[in-house]
Each structure stands twice: as C-alpha cells, then as structure tokens.
C-alpha cells in the first residue's frame, strides 16, 4: 500500500458511524451482514447507512454481494491487512523482534 491509498482508507474510517460499521463487519467475519442487519445494529437511517457504505466501498474497505433480495456486506480483510502492514512496516526501526502479528513495544520515555 502506498501513502495515498493509506490516507484514503484512514479518511474513510475517520467517522464514528463508518468506524462502527467497519468494526461490526470485522466481528461478523467472512459471512458479513445484510445491510438491514447492519442498519439495525448501528441504529441509523437507511439513507445515512447507504452514504457511509458508499464511502467505505470507495476506500475498498467493504465488499458487497446480492443474496436474493438482500445485499450482504462484509469487511475487505485484505485491504484492512494491507493498511495494518503499511502502518507497521517500520515498526521498531526494522528490528528482527518485530514483524507481522507482533505488537511493537512503546517507545521509552525520556526523563524530564
């Protein structure tokens, strides 16, 4: 992932409703949620959710598919993982103790 894509992705998540929607879809896993179920869980009007989902779609954070009369939306885990990899690629300045799946330790505090 390059910086412009990371900024687009972070910008899409920089709203309380969109972040809540994305997190709900992450919890739902690969099966995703019907748009109606997501709307009920978030308690937002249908038009509002549609607008927020369009922003998440544009940022490639969600993928949807039609199942009969319902639209099921799910988190795009590949995009999420690309963002996390981008954010942590320089973790610990390249020390071998860091890498994918390893949480970087906090930087030491300087004494006053």
KEKE-3310 file (N, C-alpha, C; in steps of 0.2 Angstrom, whole numbers, plus 5000, padded with zeros to 4 digits):
npx = (5004:5002:5006:4995:4984:4983:4980:4967:4960:4961:4955:4942:4938:4938:4926:4913:4902:4905:4917:4911:4903:4912:4919:4909:4907:4919:4919:4908:4914:4919:4906:4899:4886:4869:4863:4852:4852:4864:4861:4851:4859:4867:4858:4855:4847:4841:4846:4857:4865:4868:4875:4887:4891:4894:4906:4915:4915:4921:4934:4938:4936:4925:4915:4902:4888:4875:4862:4849:4835:4842:4856:4872:4885:4902:4918:4933:4945:4958:4961:4961:4971:4982:4982:4986:4998:5005:5005:5013:5025:5038:5040:5048:5060:5064:5069:5073:5065:5052:5038:5026:5010:5016:5016:5022:5033:5030:5038:5053:5051:5057:5068:5063)
npy = (4994:5011:5028:5037:5028:5023:5035:5038:5026:5028:5040:5036:5029:5038:5043:5042:5033:5026:5020:5012:5004:4997:4990:4982:4974:4967:4960:4952:4944:4933:4930:4941:4954:4957:4972:4978:4972:4977:4990:4990:4987:4997:5008:5018:5029:5022:5029:5036:5026:5020:5030:5031:5018:5019:5027:5019:5008:5015:5017:5004:4996:4988:4975:4970:4959:4952:4943:4934:4944:4953:4963:4959:4964:4964:4965:4970:4961:4959:4972:4979:4972:4976:4989:4989:4983:4993:5003:4998:4994:5000:4997:4997:5001:4992:4981:4964:4958:4962:4961:4955:4953:4955:4965:4981:4987:5000:5016:5021:5032:5048:5055:5069)
npz = (5000:4996:5002:4997:4996:5009:5016:5010:5015:5029:5030:5027:5038:5047:5054:5066:5063:5052:5056:5066:5059:5051:5060:5066:5055:5054:5065:5062:5052:5038:5033:5034:5035:5032:5024:5031:5043:5048:5048:5058:5069:5070:5072:5063:5050:5034:5022:5027:5031:5019:5012:5020:5018:5005:5005:5012:5003:4992:4997:4997:5008:5011:5004:4994:4991:4982:4989:4985:4989:4997:5001:5006:5015:5018:5027:5019:5021:5016:5012:5024:5031:5023:5026:5039:5038:5031:5041:5050:5045:5047:5060:5075:5070:5060:5068:5071:5080:5078:5068:5057:5065:5077:5091:5093:5105:5117:5115:5124:5138:5139:5152:5162)
capx = (5000:5006:5003:4988:4979:4983:4976:4960:4957:4961:4950:4935:4937:4938:4919:4911:4897:4909:4921:4907:4900:4918:4921:4904:4908:4925:4916:4904:4918:4918:4899:4896:4879:4864:4863:4847:4855:4869:4857:4848:4864:4870:4853:4855:4843:4844:4850:4863:4870:4870:4880:4893:4894:4897:4912:4919:4916:4926:4940:4939:4936:4919:4913:4895:4886:4867:4859:4841:4833:4846:4863:4876:4891:4907:4924:4938:4951:4964:4963:4962:4978:4987:4983:4990:5005:5008:5006:5018:5031:5044:5039:5054:5065:5067:5072:5071:5060:5046:5036:5018:5007:5020:5014:5028:5033:5030:5045:5055:5050:5064:5067:5062)
capy = (5000:5017:5033:5040:5023:5023:5041:5037:5021:5031:5045:5033:5026:5044:5045:5037:5028:5022:5015:5007:4999:4993:4986:4977:4969:4963:4955:4947:4939:4932:4930:4948:4956:4960:4979:4979:4970:4982:4997:4990:4986:5004:5012:5024:5029:5018:5033:5038:5020:5019:5035:5028:5012:5021:5029:5013:5005:5019:5016:4997:4993:4983:4971:4968:4954:4951:4936:4935:4951:4956:4964:4957:4967:4961:4968:4968:4959:4960:4979:4980:4969:4980:4995:4987:4981:4999:5007:4994:4992:5002:4996:4996:5003:4986:4976:4957:4956:4965:4958:4954:4950:4957:4972:4985:4990:5008:5019:5023:5039:5052:5058:5076)
capz = (5000:4996:5006:4995:4997:5016:5018:5008:5019:5035:5030:5027:5044:5052:5056:5071:5061:5047:5060:5070:5054:5049:5066:5066:5049:5056:5070:5058:5049:5031:5031:5033:5037:5027:5026:5036:5050:5050:5050:5065:5074:5071:5073:5058:5045:5028:5018:5031:5031:5012:5011:5024:5015:4999:5007:5014:4996:4988:5000:4996:5014:5011:4998:4995:4986:4982:4991:4984:4989:5002:5000:5011:5015:5023:5028:5015:5026:5013:5012:5031:5032:5019:5030:5045:5036:5029:5047:5055:5041:5050:5067:5079:5065:5057:5072:5070:5085:5076:5062:5056:5071:5084:5094:5094:5112:5117:5115:5131:5139:5141:5158:5162)
cpx = (5004:5002:4996:4983:4978:4978:4969:4957:4956:4955:4943:4933:4936:4931:4916:4906:4901:4913:4917:4905:4906:4919:4915:4905:4914:4923:4912:4908:4917:4911:4896:4889:4875:4864:4858:4849:4860:4866:4854:4853:4867:4865:4854:4850:4846:4848:4856:4868:4872:4875:4887:4896:4897:4905:4917:4920:4922:4933:4942:4939:4930:4918:4906:4893:4878:4866:4851:4839:4837:4853:4867:4883:4896:4914:4929:4944:4957:4966:4965:4969:4983:4988:4987:4997:5009:5010:5012:5025:5038:5044:5046:5060:5068:5070:5069:5066:5053:5044:5028:5016:5011:5018:5021:5027:5033:5037:5046:5053:5057:5062:5067:5068)
cpy = (5006:5023:5036:5035:5023:5029:5040:5032:5024:5036:5042:5031:5032:5047:5040:5032:5024:5017:5010:5002:4994:4988:4980:4972:4965:4958:4950:4942:4938:4932:4936:4949:4959:4968:4981:4977:4975:4988:4996:4990:4993:5009:5019:5023:5025:5023:5035:5032:5019:5024:5033:5022:5014:5024:5023:5009:5008:5018:5008:4993:4988:4981:4969:4963:4953:4944:4937:4942:4955:4958:4963:4960:4964:4965:4966:4967:4960:4968:4981:4978:4973:4986:4994:4986:4988:5003:5004:4992:4994:5002:4994:4997:4997:4981:4969:4955:4958:4961:4958:4950:4951:4964:4975:4987:4997:5010:5021:5030:5042:5055:5066:5080)
cpz = (5000:5000:5004:4997:5005:5019:5016:5013:5026:5035:5030:5034:5049:5053:5060:5068:5056:5051:5064:5065:5052:5054:5067:5060:5050:5061:5067:5054:5041:5029:5030:5036:5032:5029:5031:5043:5052:5052:5056:5070:5076:5073:5069:5053:5038:5024:5021:5030:5023:5010:5014:5020:5008:5000:5008:5007:4992:4990:5000:5003:5015:5004:4999:4989:4987:4984:4991:4984:4994:4999:5006:5010:5020:5022:5023:5019:5023:5013:5019:5033:5029:5023:5036:5044:5035:5036:5051:5051:5044:5058:5070:5074:5062:5061:5071:5074:5083:5070:5062:5062:5078:5085:5096:5102:5112:5118:5122:5132:5141:5148:5158:5164)
residu = (UNK:UNK:UNK:UNK:UNK:UNK:UNK:UNK:UNK:UNK:UNK:UNK:UNK:UNK:UNK:UNK:UNK:UNK:UNK:UNK:UNK:UNK:UNK:UNK:UNK:UNK:UNK:UNK:UNK:UNK:UNK:UNK:UNK:UNK:UNK:UNK:UNK:UNK:UNK:UNK:UNK:UNK:UNK:UNK:UNK:UNK:UNK:UNK:UNK:UNK:UNK:UNK:UNK:UNK:UNK:UNK:UNK:UNK:UNK:UNK:UNK:UNK:UNK:UNK:UNK:UNK:UNK:UNK:UNK:UNK:UNK:UNK:UNK:UNK:UNK:UNK:UNK:UNK:UNK:UNK:UNK:UNK:UNK:UNK:UNK:UNK:UNK:UNK:UNK:UNK:UNK:UNK:UNK:UNK:UNK:UNK:UNK:UNK:UNK:UNK:UNK:UNK:UNK:UNK:UNK:UNK:UNK:UNK:UNK:UNK:UNK:UNK)
# end
